[in-house]
Amino acid sequence: MISPDPWSRPSVQDLRSVLESIEHHDGSNLRTHERIELNVPAEIKTSRGNTVPAMTREISRFGMGLLHRGSLSLGEVTVKMASESREYCYRVSLEWCVPCENGMFLSGGRFLAKPGVDEQVGE
């Protein structure tokens, strides 16, 4: 059962159930750049300084898709992802944000800075 608080941290099971319910397109959604599926925990820091827990959905050389609770304003955000050994931080221009189910939202945007080790945090 999903918490009624729209800003509470969703469980991994909540996120997986939403991701599984999202219809995968069979190529009818023609995209300019190849994307790969990437489902890892992330944090979105808004321009107002709020931190929103999220899950990545996909990533390309030029941008990424996210899943999170609550609507986000479009514009520049910072997305932080961590592996066991490193933490990565990217500046992203959030270009769209739409509701899906259970109070969750899908959003996506393009990278503002070239992703790579120069964007690493915490070394």
Order of alpha helices (4+ residues) and beta strands (2+ residues): alpha-beta-beta-beta-beta-beta-beta-beta-beta
